[in-house]
Amino acid sequence: MTGTVGAFLGHALRIPAALAVAALVAGCGSSSEPPAGSTRPSGPTTTTATAAAPPCGVVGTSGVVVTPGQEACTVTARSTIHVVLDRGFRWDDPRSDSGAVAVGGIMRPPGGGLDADLRAVAVGKATVTSVGSVACPPEQPCPALARLWGVHVIVAGAPISERTITATLVDSGRSYTVRKGDHLDVDLVGPSNYTWTEPTTSDHGVLRPVAGTPGSTTTADFLAVGTGHARVSATDHPNCYPQCLAPSRQFGVSASVTG
């Protein structure tokens, strides 16, 4: 968790962030030293590498400058900032204290963590914060610890305009070219006795889902986050499926994302 700013609070006790991180690792991780009175197993030992968390939780992209700080990182940007928070915690919705930055695209992976978008709205400054509690397995004791995450965001210039392209059923089969930061929205309608599946993307590293719902009418929002190609698809099934023989309907569009 190097580079991630956090403070762990245990009841009314306050401890420095660095010591708090060490305390949590000591309490929840496993030590390489055996307990007193036990015997160290013979033979070679192996370690499992874990993926490093992005600095301050901010996913680096072009145009986003992250400056680590003692209490919180400062991020300078003119477009959307994507953040990924520690999977070991269950986080509240991030909050911005200024109209310069809006929070959206919140997603919570199973088991813990949080993904969100901090969208530059206007020139100015904002502090975005969230509080996370330790994500413990069900039916296991859980320490009463919390972690505070925050970043200072500086929107130093006029925000870069982000296009939104909306695809409907009549656009099925089309291909689009979009830039990173653009949105591809899907808006599908159908008869009430049919239900659309939630639209999905073939590559989350190119088009990342922000929101989406199934139903007789379905909408979805995808954010272009990486260069490459991705396909967005959905299927409209009759409500009697699979018992009945009424045909399903397919929808699909492709997108090429440039830098």
N, C-alpha and C positions, 0 to 999 in steps of 0.2 A: 504493500500500500504506500510505497514511497511516493512523495509528492502530493499525496492527498491530505487535505487539511481537515482535521477533526478534533473534537474534544469529547472525551468520555466523562460522563457525570455519574457518580454513584451516590445516591441520596443527596445530602447537602455538601459532600466533599468535592472540592475542585482541585484538579491536578493538571500540570502542564500537558499539552497535547502529546509531546514525544513520550513522556512517561506513561500517559494513558494508553498509547498504542502498545508500549512494551508490556503494560499490565494485562491488557486484553490478550495479547499473544501468549503470555505466560499462563493465563488462566484458561484459555480455550484451546491452545495448541498443545502439541506433545513435545516434551523435551528429549534431547538426544542422550541425556544422562539417565541411567536407570534409578528407580527409587532406592533409598538406603536399605541395605540388607538384601537386595535382589541381585541376581547374577546377569551380567551382560551376555546376550546370546553371542555364540561364536559364529564365524563366517562373515562374508561380505554383507554390507548393508547398502540399501538403495534409497534414493530420495526421489520424490516426484516434484517436478518443476511446475509452478503455476504461472499463468499468464500475468504479466505485470499490469496493474491498473493504470489507466491513462492519467497523466499528471493532473492533479486537482479534479479528476473526474471528467476533464474536458477532452473530447476526441479531437485530435489535431487535424485540421484541414487548411487549405490555402486561404489566406486572409484572416486567420485567427491566430493571434499572438498571445501566448500564455506566459505570464511573469510570476514565478512562485513568490510567496510572501510568508512572513512568520505566522500570521494569523489566517490569512486567506489569499488565494491567488487573485491576480488582476488579469482579466481577459479583455483584449482590445479587438474589436471586430466590427464589421459593417453588414453582416449577414447572420444567418442562423447558426447558433452554437449547439452542438449535440453533446450532452453529458451522459455518462454512464457511472452510476454510483455503486458502491461496494455491495457485492452479492451476499455478504454476510449479515446484512441489515435489512429491516423492513422500513422504508422511508415514507415520510409524509409527502404530500404534494409540495414541490418547491414553490417558494413565494418570492416575488419581486417587489421591492419597495419603491419602484419608480415606473412611470409610464414609458421609459426609454426601452425597456425590455419586457416582452410578454412571454409567459411560460405556456407551452402546449406540447402535444404529442407524447403525453405521459403513458408509459408502458411499464408494467411490473412483471418481470419474469417469474416463473414458478420457483418458490423456495427463497426468494429474497432479491434485493437489488432494485434499481429503478433506472429507466432510460427516459430522457426528456429533451425537448428542444427549447432553447432560449433564443427567441427571435428579436433581432434588433428592429425597433419600431421607429425610434427618433434619436437624434443626436442628444447625448447626455450620459448620465451614469446611473447604475443600479446595483444593488446588492441582492443576490438571490441566495436563499438559504433553505435548508431542509433538515429535519431531525429524524434520525433512524434509531430503531431499537434492535437489539440483537435478534437475529433470525435463528431460532432454535428448533431442532426436530420436535415433532409432536410427542407429547407425553414425556418430555425430558425437562429437568430443572433448567431454568433460564436465568442468567444473571440480570439483575436490575440495572443495566447499563444502557446509556444512550449516547449517540454520537451526533455532533453538530457539523454539518457541511455547509460551506458557503463560498461564493466567488464574487468578486467585484468586477462588474462588466462596464467597460467604457465603449460607447458607440461614438467613435472619433470623427466620423464623417457621415454624410447622408447615406442611409441604409441602401444597400444594393437591391434594386427592384427584383422581386421574385415573381415569375410568371406562374399562373395556375391554368392548366389545360384540363378541360372536362370532357370525358369520353362517355357517350351513351350507347345504347344498344345498336343504333344505326352505324356507329363507328367501329363495330367489331371487325377485326381483320386489319385495321389501320396500323401504321407505324408512325411514331413521333420522335422528334429529336429535341431534347431538353438539356438545360444546363444544370449543373449542381446547384442546389438551392431551390429549383423549381418544384412545383407540386403537380402531380397527375391525379386528378379526381375522377372517380367512376360514379355514375348516376344511372341506375338501372331500374326499370319498372316492368311489371308483368301482370298477368291476370291474378285475381285473388286466390285461385285454386292452385297456384304455383308458388314456390319459394326459392329465391336465389340463395346460393351459398355465399358466404362472405368472400369478396374478391381477395385473391392472394397474388403474391409476387414470386417469380422464379428465383430471384436473387436479392436477398435483403441487403447485401453490400452495395447494390446499385440503386434499387428502389426500396426504401424502408417504409413499411406500413405505419401510418400515424393513427388512423382510426378506420373502423369498418364494422358493418353489421349485416347479418343475413335478413331475409324477409321477402315479402312479395314486392316490396320496393327496397332496394339496397343502395347504400352509398359507401364510398371508401376514399381515403386520402393517402397518397404515397408521396414521400419526399425523396427527391433525387439526391443521393449522398455520395455516389462514387461513379467514376467513369466505367462504361461498359454497356452491356445489353441485358434487358430483363423483359419478361412477359407477365402481364397481369391477366388473370382469367377468373371466371366464375361460371357456375352451372345453375340453370333454372329448372328445378325438378317439380313434377306434379306432386301435389300433397299426398296422393295415393301411392307414390313411388315407395318400394319397388313392386308392390302387389299388382298395380295396374300396368297396362302396356302403353300408356300415353307417352309420347316422346319428350325427352328433356331438351333444353335449348342451351347452347354453348355461347359464351362471350369471351373474347380475347383481344388484347391489343399489345403491341410491342413498343418499347422505348429504348432509344439510344441516348446515353447520358454523356455529355462532353464536359470538359473542365470549366 
